Amino acid sequence: MGLLLPAWSGTLQLQVQDKNGKPLPEAIVFLESAEAKAAAKPLKGVEVAQVARQFKPAVTVVTPGTSVLFPNQDTVRHHVYSFSPAKTFELKLYAGVPANPVTFDKVGVAVLGCNIHDNMVAWVLVVDTPYFGRTDAAGRLTLDNVPNGNYKLRTWHASLPTGAPAAEQAQAVGAAAAPVLVKLAGSSI
């Protein structure tokens, strides 16, 4: 069975830089519109593991309604929590795999921590769009098969101050779009 794509879709090539003009790896870029929101569906099989007393991956992007499993692959127990407005939850001291995943149903950033290991931090970014991606080591990202139209392009990075919203700019997507440069103020690596 093939993937059905809109009759008119384009490719968006992006270069994300920090406030000093350096390429920004691991930036999350997403496109918002009413049509994108309608196309967003919960993702399947999402995990944020605890490995070597760190969350892996450090940043996870999901759509509303996505359930995330938090397997503990360490030999010590963890107490994973978030008190963020986007999602408040606690998985009290556990080893192995919790019985139930955590469902993220509200758009925003959930900061994760471990009540036992204070150095452990991660983020779950909940976006209302299926059009998102992560920049590579050179700060580049290509979003393919994006329906032509007008979007709000938003960019987020873990180095932004806590609680800072994702930067935004208007963005049109068409068949022959030029590369887009995004400079993320407030971020640095």
C-alpha angles and dihedrals in degrees: 000000000000130000113258112223129188115270090244118039135149144198123246118204115196138187114195121198132184123238089278095054095255120136110268114218121198094027114149115225123187138172121224130197137132089262092049091051090052090050095050113109129176114273123235131225099017117164136177105194130195108229126167089352092302134102113249115232100024091205123035125182120206140163123240114285094030116140115217124201119212107204116187108219094173126098089235126070122253134204105209118195146159127196093181121132089239091060134354117194144134130211100192121215108320145153126208119008123339115239093240134036122230116248116217107206104158126074114243143066121307113197111210127207142168116238090211101042109042094189091065112099134156139158135228110200112200112201129182095224140070090219105089141114147166126251119243127234090284093052093253130135134173120202110197131195096021111160112247112259147089119304143173104242110210128188128195133178133181090238092066113106114273110275094014112141121239112270113253140200136165114264132184119204118205141152094275106032119165120232112280124224116208119190110196109209115208094031132102138159 
